[in-house]
Amino acid sequence: MRILHKVLVLTTLLSLAACKSTKNTASVEDLASAKIIATHYETHPQFETLAARLKIKYSDPETNQSVTVSLRMQKGETIWMSASVLGISLAKAMITRDRVQFYEKIEGTYFDGDFELLSDLLGTELDYDQVEALLTGQPIYDLRNGGFSAGSTSSRYLIAPRKQSKLFNLFFYLNSGAFTLQEQRLTQQEENRDLTIQYDDYIQEENGYFPSEIHVRAQETEKTTTIDIEYRGIDFNADVSFPFNIPGGLKEIKL
């Protein structure tokens, strides 16, 4: 079983850098966009650590599988995941700012490398912050860095780069009432690829909102891959540890 491997690779794929942000002279439109963006970030709960249980359903043309995952996070530093089926631990992963590690016992494989290897595989830059943002209901870009414009549709706000990349089109959709992230989408028309991350519902905490469900859909030509993530119990600022040791006798995955 390599569901955790697939989830990690697809998660990093969803963190593709579509463009570099640019700064322009402020205008009325810029100020309105900045207010919408700033209000969004005010909705996010502040925390140092996170512990949660996830129910993950993975589906592609060849696989349909569910797995329970324990997630632990030290904000800005470490993401740790342990996958199990019927209470039996089958895979673990740990992502830090400069390292990606995971192993799974069914096929007996492991990976131990850095983001440069995954970036080479995907053909673009990515980093720890983008993976963390995806899991916590935040845009994979820090929209406060400039280069983005916000406007309203009939039911939500649309935020997009003022100038889209030649490789990707990038879009973010915010709830018009709560300003939470509803959807982020990356499209690559020439390659016939469409990656969509939807956040259907949020849990209201004392100082903000946290996603309770994340739905990922990756379309490439005629192949569709989906990942449904459901948070089941979230504990903020609890004591967390990150036990991780790659067992001997496993075969290294070469990316």
ChimeraX commands (.cxc) that place a marker at each C-alpha (Angstrom):
marker #1 position 0.00,0.00,0.00 radius 0.5
marker #1 position 1.47,3.35,-1.06 radius 0.5
marker #1 position -1.46,5.66,-0.33 radius 0.5
marker #1 position 0.60,7.89,2.00 radius 0.5
marker #1 position 3.33,8.07,-0.64 radius 0.5
marker #1 position 0.73,9.13,-3.24 radius 0.5
marker #1 position -0.88,11.63,-0.88 radius 0.5
marker #1 position 2.49,13.25,-0.12 radius 0.5
marker #1 position 3.52,13.49,-3.76 radius 0.5
marker #1 position 0.14,14.89,-4.82 radius 0.5
marker #1 position 0.16,17.30,-1.87 radius 0.5
marker #1 position 3.49,18.68,-2.99 radius 0.5
marker #1 position 2.22,18.81,-6.57 radius 0.5
marker #1 position -0.60,21.03,-5.38 radius 0.5
marker #1 position 2.03,23.37,-3.95 radius 0.5
marker #1 position 3.40,24.25,-7.39 radius 0.5
marker #1 position 4.68,27.80,-7.81 radius 0.5
marker #1 position 2.55,29.32,-10.52 radius 0.5
marker #1 position 4.18,32.73,-10.61 radius 0.5
marker #1 position 6.44,35.14,-8.76 radius 0.5
marker #1 position 4.64,37.98,-7.04 radius 0.5
marker #1 position 5.34,41.57,-8.01 radius 0.5
marker #1 position 4.75,44.88,-6.25 radius 0.5
marker #1 position 3.00,47.81,-7.93 radius 0.5
marker #1 position 2.13,51.36,-6.94 radius 0.5
marker #1 position -0.96,51.32,-4.70 radius 0.5
marker #1 position -4.33,52.28,-6.22 radius 0.5
marker #1 position -7.92,52.23,-4.98 radius 0.5
marker #1 position -8.24,48.71,-6.39 radius 0.5
marker #1 position -5.01,47.70,-4.66 radius 0.5
marker #1 position -6.27,49.00,-1.31 radius 0.5
marker #1 position -9.58,47.16,-1.65 radius 0.5
marker #1 position -7.75,43.95,-2.57 radius 0.5
marker #1 position -5.37,44.38,0.36 radius 0.5
marker #1 position -8.31,44.73,2.77 radius 0.5
marker #1 position -10.00,41.56,1.50 radius 0.5
marker #1 position -6.72,39.64,1.73 radius 0.5
marker #1 position -5.89,41.00,5.19 radius 0.5
marker #1 position -9.37,40.09,6.46 radius 0.5
marker #1 position -8.89,36.53,5.24 radius 0.5
marker #1 position -5.70,36.08,7.24 radius 0.5
marker #1 position -7.41,37.44,10.34 radius 0.5
marker #1 position -9.82,34.46,10.22 radius 0.5
marker #1 position -7.06,31.90,10.70 radius 0.5
marker #1 position -6.50,30.63,14.27 radius 0.5
marker #1 position -3.09,31.28,15.79 radius 0.5
marker #1 position -1.38,28.18,17.16 radius 0.5
marker #1 position 2.06,26.74,17.82 radius 0.5
marker #1 position 1.26,23.02,17.65 radius 0.5
marker #1 position -1.55,20.90,16.25 radius 0.5
marker #1 position -2.58,17.29,16.77 radius 0.5
marker #1 position -5.42,15.71,14.78 radius 0.5
marker #1 position -6.84,12.50,13.36 radius 0.5
marker #1 position -7.57,12.38,9.64 radius 0.5
marker #1 position -9.73,10.11,7.56 radius 0.5
marker #1 position -8.28,10.04,4.05 radius 0.5
marker #1 position -9.97,8.51,1.02 radius 0.5
marker #1 position -7.83,8.13,-2.08 radius 0.5
marker #1 position -9.15,7.24,-5.52 radius 0.5
marker #1 position -7.63,6.99,-9.01 radius 0.5
marker #1 position -8.46,4.77,-12.02 radius 0.5
marker #1 position -6.54,1.88,-10.43 radius 0.5
marker #1 position -6.96,2.40,-6.68 radius 0.5
marker #1 position -9.73,3.10,-4.19 radius 0.5
marker #1 position -8.60,3.10,-0.59 radius 0.5
marker #1 position -9.25,4.63,2.83 radius 0.5
marker #1 position -6.76,5.11,5.64 radius 0.5
marker #1 position -6.68,6.70,9.09 radius 0.5
marker #1 position -3.84,9.16,9.64 radius 0.5
marker #1 position -2.52,10.75,12.80 radius 0.5
marker #1 position -1.28,14.28,12.06 radius 0.5
marker #1 position 1.02,16.34,14.27 radius 0.5
marker #1 position 2.44,19.73,13.45 radius 0.5
marker #1 position 4.90,22.21,14.93 radius 0.5
marker #1 position 3.91,25.32,13.05 radius 0.5
marker #1 position 6.57,26.48,10.63 radius 0.5
marker #1 position 8.87,23.58,11.47 radius 0.5
marker #1 position 7.53,20.01,11.25 radius 0.5
marker #1 position 4.64,18.03,9.75 radius 0.5
marker #1 position 4.42,14.41,10.95 radius 0.5
marker #1 position 1.94,11.77,9.77 radius 0.5
marker #1 position 1.36,8.15,10.71 radius 0.5
marker #1 position -1.04,6.04,8.63 radius 0.5
marker #1 position -2.79,2.95,9.95 radius 0.5
marker #1 position -5.44,0.42,8.94 radius 0.5
marker #1 position -7.43,-1.41,11.62 radius 0.5
marker #1 position -5.06,0.02,14.21 radius 0.5
marker #1 position -1.92,-1.30,12.52 radius 0.5
marker #1 position 0.72,1.29,11.64 radius 0.5
marker #1 position 1.65,0.94,7.99 radius 0.5
marker #1 position 3.40,4.15,7.02 radius 0.5
marker #1 position 4.95,7.29,8.47 radius 0.5
marker #1 position 6.08,10.60,7.01 radius 0.5
marker #1 position 7.91,13.61,8.37 radius 0.5
marker #1 position 8.40,16.90,6.55 radius 0.5
marker #1 position 10.66,19.64,7.87 radius 0.5
marker #1 position 11.84,22.87,6.30 radius 0.5
marker #1 position 14.67,21.16,4.43 radius 0.5
marker #1 position 13.83,17.45,4.44 radius 0.5
marker #1 position 11.13,15.02,3.30 radius 0.5
marker #1 position 11.07,11.49,4.72 radius 0.5
marker #1 position 8.54,8.69,4.55 radius 0.5
marker #1 position 8.29,4.91,4.52 radius 0.5
marker #1 position 5.60,2.28,4.05 radius 0.5
marker #1 position 5.73,-1.32,5.15 radius 0.5
marker #1 position 3.44,-3.11,2.67 radius 0.5
marker #1 position 5.73,-2.72,-0.35 radius 0.5
marker #1 position 8.76,-2.12,1.86 radius 0.5
marker #1 position 9.91,1.22,0.48 radius 0.5
marker #1 position 11.19,4.53,1.85 radius 0.5
marker #1 position 12.27,7.99,0.76 radius 0.5
marker #1 position 14.74,10.30,2.49 radius 0.5
marker #1 position 15.60,13.52,0.69 radius 0.5
marker #1 position 14.90,17.21,0.40 radius 0.5
marker #1 position 12.54,19.52,-1.46 radius 0.5
marker #1 position 15.06,19.95,-4.25 radius 0.5
marker #1 position 14.50,16.33,-5.30 radius 0.5
marker #1 position 10.72,16.79,-5.38 radius 0.5
marker #1 position 11.12,20.15,-7.12 radius 0.5
marker #1 position 13.24,18.51,-9.80 radius 0.5
marker #1 position 10.60,15.82,-10.22 radius 0.5
marker #1 position 7.79,18.36,-10.55 radius 0.5
marker #1 position 9.78,20.90,-12.53 radius 0.5
marker #1 position 9.10,23.85,-10.20 radius 0.5
marker #1 position 9.97,25.29,-6.81 radius 0.5
marker #1 position 8.08,24.33,-3.65 radius 0.5
marker #1 position 8.69,24.62,0.04 radius 0.5
marker #1 position 7.50,23.58,3.48 radius 0.5
marker #1 position 5.25,26.61,3.95 radius 0.5
marker #1 position 3.14,25.72,0.91 radius 0.5
marker #1 position 2.48,22.17,2.16 radius 0.5
marker #1 position 1.53,23.49,5.60 radius 0.5
marker #1 position -0.79,26.09,4.05 radius 0.5
marker #1 position -2.61,23.42,2.06 radius 0.5
marker #1 position -3.35,21.39,5.20 radius 0.5
marker #1 position -4.52,24.37,7.27 radius 0.5
marker #1 position -6.89,26.06,4.83 radius 0.5
marker #1 position -4.51,28.75,3.66 radius 0.5
marker #1 position -3.51,29.84,0.13 radius 0.5
marker #1 position -0.32,28.18,-1.06 radius 0.5
marker #1 position 1.00,31.69,-1.70 radius 0.5
marker #1 position 1.18,34.40,0.91 radius 0.5
marker #1 position -1.22,36.78,-0.78 radius 0.5
marker #1 position 0.01,39.67,1.39 radius 0.5
marker #1 position 3.28,39.79,-0.55 radius 0.5
marker #1 position 1.66,41.71,-3.40 radius 0.5
marker #1 position 0.95,40.94,-7.03 radius 0.5
marker #1 position -2.61,39.72,-6.39 radius 0.5
marker #1 position -5.93,41.37,-7.16 radius 0.5
marker #1 position -9.25,40.61,-5.45 radius 0.5
marker #1 position -12.75,41.05,-6.85 radius 0.5
marker #1 position -16.26,39.86,-6.00 radius 0.5
marker #1 position -18.48,37.40,-7.84 radius 0.5
marker #1 position -22.15,36.74,-7.09 radius 0.5
marker #1 position -21.33,34.64,-4.02 radius 0.5
marker #1 position -17.62,34.88,-3.17 radius 0.5
marker #1 position -14.37,36.77,-3.64 radius 0.5
marker #1 position -11.93,35.79,-6.37 radius 0.5
marker #1 position -8.22,36.46,-5.88 radius 0.5
marker #1 position -5.76,35.93,-8.73 radius 0.5
marker #1 position -2.33,37.19,-9.79 radius 0.5
marker #1 position -2.47,40.46,-11.72 radius 0.5
marker #1 position -0.34,38.70,-14.31 radius 0.5
marker #1 position -0.73,34.95,-14.64 radius 0.5
marker #1 position 2.27,32.73,-15.27 radius 0.5
marker #1 position 2.92,31.38,-18.77 radius 0.5
marker #1 position 2.91,27.89,-17.27 radius 0.5
marker #1 position -0.05,28.01,-14.86 radius 0.5
marker #1 position -3.21,29.93,-14.10 radius 0.5
marker #1 position -3.83,30.35,-10.38 radius 0.5
marker #1 position -7.10,31.24,-8.61 radius 0.5
marker #1 position -8.24,31.55,-4.98 radius 0.5
marker #1 position -11.89,31.81,-3.88 radius 0.5
marker #1 position -12.93,33.19,-0.47 radius 0.5
marker #1 position -16.25,32.97,1.33 radius 0.5
marker #1 position -17.84,36.43,1.02 radius 0.5
marker #1 position -19.12,36.33,4.61 radius 0.5
marker #1 position -16.45,34.64,6.72 radius 0.5
marker #1 position -13.53,35.31,4.32 radius 0.5
marker #1 position -12.37,31.69,4.69 radius 0.5
marker #1 position -10.70,29.95,1.76 radius 0.5
marker #1 position -13.24,27.90,-0.20 radius 0.5
marker #1 position -11.15,26.82,-3.14 radius 0.5
marker #1 position -7.73,27.13,-4.71 radius 0.5
marker #1 position -7.20,26.08,-8.29 radius 0.5
marker #1 position -4.24,25.63,-10.62 radius 0.5
marker #1 position -4.72,25.00,-14.31 radius 0.5
marker #1 position -2.21,24.14,-17.00 radius 0.5
marker #1 position -4.08,24.32,-20.27 radius 0.5
marker #1 position -1.31,23.18,-22.60 radius 0.5
marker #1 position -0.81,20.02,-20.53 radius 0.5
marker #1 position -4.57,19.57,-19.99 radius 0.5
marker #1 position -4.11,19.57,-16.20 radius 0.5
marker #1 position -6.50,20.95,-13.61 radius 0.5
marker #1 position -5.81,20.81,-9.87 radius 0.5
marker #1 position -8.55,21.91,-7.47 radius 0.5
marker #1 position -8.49,22.02,-3.66 radius 0.5
marker #1 position -11.86,22.70,-2.01 radius 0.5
marker #1 position -12.58,23.41,1.65 radius 0.5
marker #1 position -16.24,22.57,2.17 radius 0.5
marker #1 position -16.66,23.31,5.85 radius 0.5
marker #1 position -14.82,24.95,8.74 radius 0.5
marker #1 position -14.66,24.51,12.50 radius 0.5
marker #1 position -14.99,27.76,14.42 radius 0.5
marker #1 position -12.38,28.03,17.14 radius 0.5
marker #1 position -12.01,30.77,19.75 radius 0.5
marker #1 position -9.80,32.90,17.53 radius 0.5
marker #1 position -10.60,31.78,14.00 radius 0.5
marker #1 position -11.67,29.07,11.59 radius 0.5
marker #1 position -9.99,25.76,10.71 radius 0.5
marker #1 position -11.02,23.47,7.82 radius 0.5
marker #1 position -12.86,20.28,8.72 radius 0.5
marker #1 position -12.83,18.82,5.19 radius 0.5
marker #1 position -10.42,19.15,2.27 radius 0.5
marker #1 position -11.26,17.76,-1.17 radius 0.5
marker #1 position -8.52,17.46,-3.76 radius 0.5
marker #1 position -9.22,16.73,-7.42 radius 0.5
marker #1 position -6.42,16.33,-9.96 radius 0.5
marker #1 position -7.43,16.01,-13.60 radius 0.5
marker #1 position -4.86,15.14,-16.26 radius 0.5
marker #1 position -6.20,14.34,-19.73 radius 0.5
marker #1 position -8.61,11.45,-19.02 radius 0.5
marker #1 position -7.18,10.49,-15.61 radius 0.5
marker #1 position -8.79,11.80,-12.42 radius 0.5
marker #1 position -7.31,11.44,-8.95 radius 0.5
marker #1 position -9.22,12.49,-5.82 radius 0.5
marker #1 position -8.19,12.78,-2.19 radius 0.5
marker #1 position -10.80,13.50,0.49 radius 0.5
marker #1 position -9.41,14.54,3.88 radius 0.5
marker #1 position -11.67,14.76,6.93 radius 0.5
marker #1 position -10.37,16.13,10.22 radius 0.5
marker #1 position -11.66,14.12,13.18 radius 0.5
marker #1 position -10.69,15.88,16.37 radius 0.5
marker #1 position -8.23,18.77,16.49 radius 0.5
marker #1 position -6.15,19.76,19.51 radius 0.5
marker #1 position -4.29,23.07,19.37 radius 0.5
marker #1 position -1.16,23.83,21.40 radius 0.5
marker #1 position -0.88,20.36,22.91 radius 0.5
marker #1 position 2.46,18.73,23.68 radius 0.5
marker #1 position 3.52,16.84,20.56 radius 0.5
marker #1 position 6.40,14.55,19.65 radius 0.5
marker #1 position 7.60,13.31,16.27 radius 0.5
marker #1 position 8.93,9.74,16.60 radius 0.5
marker #1 position 10.41,8.72,13.28 radius 0.5
marker #1 position 12.92,6.04,12.35 radius 0.5
marker #1 position 13.14,4.34,8.97 radius 0.5
marker #1 position 13.22,0.55,9.54 radius 0.5
marker #1 position 16.05,-1.47,8.08 radius 0.5
marker #1 position 15.57,-3.70,5.05 radius 0.5
marker #1 position 13.40,-1.29,3.05 radius 0.5
marker #1 position 14.05,-0.34,-0.56 radius 0.5
marker #1 position 14.80,3.31,-1.26 radius 0.5
marker #1 position 12.46,5.14,-3.63 radius 0.5
marker #1 position 14.40,7.04,-6.26 radius 0.5
marker #1 position 12.50,10.06,-7.54 radius 0.5
marker link #1:1,2 radius 0.2
marker link #1:2,3 radius 0.2
marker link #1:3,4 radius 0.2
marker link #1:4,5 radius 0.2
marker link #1:5,6 radius 0.2
marker link #1:6,7 radius 0.2
marker link #1:7,8 radius 0.2
marker link #1:8,9 radius 0.2
marker link #1:9,10 radius 0.2
marker link #1:10,11 radius 0.2
marker link #1:11,12 radius 0.2
marker link #1:12,13 radius 0.2
marker link #1:13,14 radius 0.2
marker link #1:14,15 radius 0.2
marker link #1:15,16 radius 0.2
marker link #1:16,17 radius 0.2
marker link #1:17,18 radius 0.2
marker link #1:18,19 radius 0.2
marker link #1:19,20 radius 0.2
marker link #1:20,21 radius 0.2
marker link #1:21,22 radius 0.2
marker link #1:22,23 radius 0.2
marker link #1:23,24 radius 0.2
marker link #1:24,25 radius 0.2
marker link #1:25,26 radius 0.2
marker link #1:26,27 radius 0.2
marker link #1:27,28 radius 0.2
marker link #1:28,29 radius 0.2
marker link #1:29,30 radius 0.2
marker link #1:30,31 radius 0.2
marker link #1:31,32 radius 0.2
marker link #1:32,33 radius 0.2
marker link #1:33,34 radius 0.2
marker link #1:34,35 radius 0.2
marker link #1:35,36 radius 0.2
marker link #1:36,37 radius 0.2
marker link #1:37,38 radius 0.2
marker link #1:38,39 radius 0.2
marker link #1:39,40 radius 0.2
marker link #1:40,41 radius 0.2
marker link #1:41,42 radius 0.2
marker link #1:42,43 radius 0.2
marker link #1:43,44 radius 0.2
marker link #1:44,45 radius 0.2
marker link #1:45,46 radius 0.2
marker link #1:46,47 radius 0.2
marker link #1:47,48 radius 0.2
marker link #1:48,49 radius 0.2
marker link #1:49,50 radius 0.2
marker link #1:50,51 radius 0.2
marker link #1:51,52 radius 0.2
marker link #1:52,53 radius 0.2
marker link #1:53,54 radius 0.2
marker link #1:54,55 radius 0.2
marker link #1:55,56 radius 0.2
marker link #1:56,57 radius 0.2
marker link #1:57,58 radius 0.2
marker link #1:58,59 radius 0.2
marker link #1:59,60 radius 0.2
marker link #1:60,61 radius 0.2
marker link #1:61,62 radius 0.2
marker link #1:62,63 radius 0.2
marker link #1:63,64 radius 0.2
marker link #1:64,65 radius 0.2
marker link #1:65,66 radius 0.2
marker link #1:66,67 radius 0.2
marker link #1:67,68 radius 0.2
marker link #1:68,69 radius 0.2
marker link #1:69,70 radius 0.2
marker link #1:70,71 radius 0.2
marker link #1:71,72 radius 0.2
marker link #1:72,73 radius 0.2
marker link #1:73,74 radius 0.2
marker link #1:74,75 radius 0.2
marker link #1:75,76 radius 0.2
marker link #1:76,77 radius 0.2
marker link #1:77,78 radius 0.2
marker link #1:78,79 radius 0.2
marker link #1:79,80 radius 0.2
marker link #1:80,81 radius 0.2
marker link #1:81,82 radius 0.2
marker link #1:82,83 radius 0.2
marker link #1:83,84 radius 0.2
marker link #1:84,85 radius 0.2
marker link #1:85,86 radius 0.2
marker link #1:86,87 radius 0.2
marker link #1:87,88 radius 0.2
marker link #1:88,89 radius 0.2
marker link #1:89,90 radius 0.2
marker link #1:90,91 radius 0.2
marker link #1:91,92 radius 0.2
marker link #1:92,93 radius 0.2
marker link #1:93,94 radius 0.2
marker link #1:94,95 radius 0.2
marker link #1:95,96 radius 0.2
marker link #1:96,97 radius 0.2
marker link #1:97,98 radius 0.2
marker link #1:98,99 radius 0.2
marker link #1:99,100 radius 0.2
marker link #1:100,101 radius 0.2
marker link #1:101,102 radius 0.2
marker link #1:102,103 radius 0.2
marker link #1:103,104 radius 0.2
marker link #1:104,105 radius 0.2
marker link #1:105,106 radius 0.2
marker link #1:106,107 radius 0.2
marker link #1:107,108 radius 0.2
marker link #1:108,109 radius 0.2
marker link #1:109,110 radius 0.2
marker link #1:110,111 radius 0.2
marker link #1:111,112 radius 0.2
marker link #1:112,113 radius 0.2
marker link #1:113,114 radius 0.2
marker link #1:114,115 radius 0.2
marker link #1:115,116 radius 0.2
marker link #1:116,117 radius 0.2
marker link #1:117,118 radius 0.2
marker link #1:118,119 radius 0.2
marker link #1:119,120 radius 0.2
marker link #1:120,121 radius 0.2
marker link #1:121,122 radius 0.2
marker link #1:122,123 radius 0.2
marker link #1:123,124 radius 0.2
marker link #1:124,125 radius 0.2
marker link #1:125,126 radius 0.2
marker link #1:126,127 radius 0.2
marker link #1:127,128 radius 0.2
marker link #1:128,129 radius 0.2
marker link #1:129,130 radius 0.2
marker link #1:130,131 radius 0.2
marker link #1:131,132 radius 0.2
marker link #1:132,133 radius 0.2
marker link #1:133,134 radius 0.2
marker link #1:134,135 radius 0.2
marker link #1:135,136 radius 0.2
marker link #1:136,137 radius 0.2
marker link #1:137,138 radius 0.2
marker link #1:138,139 radius 0.2
marker link #1:139,140 radius 0.2
marker link #1:140,141 radius 0.2
marker link #1:141,142 radius 0.2
marker link #1:142,143 radius 0.2
marker link #1:143,144 radius 0.2
marker link #1:144,145 radius 0.2
marker link #1:145,146 radius 0.2
marker link #1:146,147 radius 0.2
marker link #1:147,148 radius 0.2
marker link #1:148,149 radius 0.2
marker link #1:149,150 radius 0.2
marker link #1:150,151 radius 0.2
marker link #1:151,152 radius 0.2
marker link #1:152,153 radius 0.2
marker link #1:153,154 radius 0.2
marker link #1:154,155 radius 0.2
marker link #1:155,156 radius 0.2
marker link #1:156,157 radius 0.2
marker link #1:157,158 radius 0.2
marker link #1:158,159 radius 0.2
marker link #1:159,160 radius 0.2
marker link #1:160,161 radius 0.2
marker link #1:161,162 radius 0.2
marker link #1:162,163 radius 0.2
marker link #1:163,164 radius 0.2
marker link #1:164,165 radius 0.2
marker link #1:165,166 radius 0.2
marker link #1:166,167 radius 0.2
marker link #1:167,168 radius 0.2
marker link #1:168,169 radius 0.2
marker link #1:169,170 radius 0.2
marker link #1:170,171 radius 0.2
marker link #1:171,172 radius 0.2
marker link #1:172,173 radius 0.2
marker link #1:173,174 radius 0.2
marker link #1:174,175 radius 0.2
marker link #1:175,176 radius 0.2
marker link #1:176,177 radius 0.2
marker link #1:177,178 radius 0.2
marker link #1:178,179 radius 0.2
marker link #1:179,180 radius 0.2
marker link #1:180,181 radius 0.2
marker link #1:181,182 radius 0.2
marker link #1:182,183 radius 0.2
marker link #1:183,184 radius 0.2
marker link #1:184,185 radius 0.2
marker link #1:185,186 radius 0.2
marker link #1:186,187 radius 0.2
marker link #1:187,188 radius 0.2
marker link #1:188,189 radius 0.2
marker link #1:189,190 radius 0.2
marker link #1:190,191 radius 0.2
marker link #1:191,192 radius 0.2
marker link #1:192,193 radius 0.2
marker link #1:193,194 radius 0.2
marker link #1:194,195 radius 0.2
marker link #1:195,196 radius 0.2
marker link #1:196,197 radius 0.2
marker link #1:197,198 radius 0.2
marker link #1:198,199 radius 0.2
marker link #1:199,200 radius 0.2
marker link #1:200,201 radius 0.2
marker link #1:201,202 radius 0.2
marker link #1:202,203 radius 0.2
marker link #1:203,204 radius 0.2
marker link #1:204,205 radius 0.2
marker link #1:205,206 radius 0.2
marker link #1:206,207 radius 0.2
marker link #1:207,208 radius 0.2
marker link #1:208,209 radius 0.2
marker link #1:209,210 radius 0.2
marker link #1:210,211 radius 0.2
marker link #1:211,212 radius 0.2
marker link #1:212,213 radius 0.2
marker link #1:213,214 radius 0.2
marker link #1:214,215 radius 0.2
marker link #1:215,216 radius 0.2
marker link #1:216,217 radius 0.2
marker link #1:217,218 radius 0.2
marker link #1:218,219 radius 0.2
marker link #1:219,220 radius 0.2
marker link #1:220,221 radius 0.2
marker link #1:221,222 radius 0.2
marker link #1:222,223 radius 0.2
marker link #1:223,224 radius 0.2
marker link #1:224,225 radius 0.2
marker link #1:225,226 radius 0.2
marker link #1:226,227 radius 0.2
marker link #1:227,228 radius 0.2
marker link #1:228,229 radius 0.2
marker link #1:229,230 radius 0.2
marker link #1:230,231 radius 0.2
marker link #1:231,232 radius 0.2
marker link #1:232,233 radius 0.2
marker link #1:233,234 radius 0.2
marker link #1:234,235 radius 0.2
marker link #1:235,236 radius 0.2
marker link #1:236,237 radius 0.2
marker link #1:237,238 radius 0.2
marker link #1:238,239 radius 0.2
marker link #1:239,240 radius 0.2
marker link #1:240,241 radius 0.2
marker link #1:241,242 radius 0.2
marker link #1:242,243 radius 0.2
marker link #1:243,244 radius 0.2
marker link #1:244,245 radius 0.2
marker link #1:245,246 radius 0.2
marker link #1:246,247 radius 0.2
marker link #1:247,248 radius 0.2
marker link #1:248,249 radius 0.2
marker link #1:249,250 radius 0.2
marker link #1:250,251 radius 0.2
marker link #1:251,252 radius 0.2
marker link #1:252,253 radius 0.2
marker link #1:253,254 radius 0.2
marker link #1:254,255 radius 0.2
view
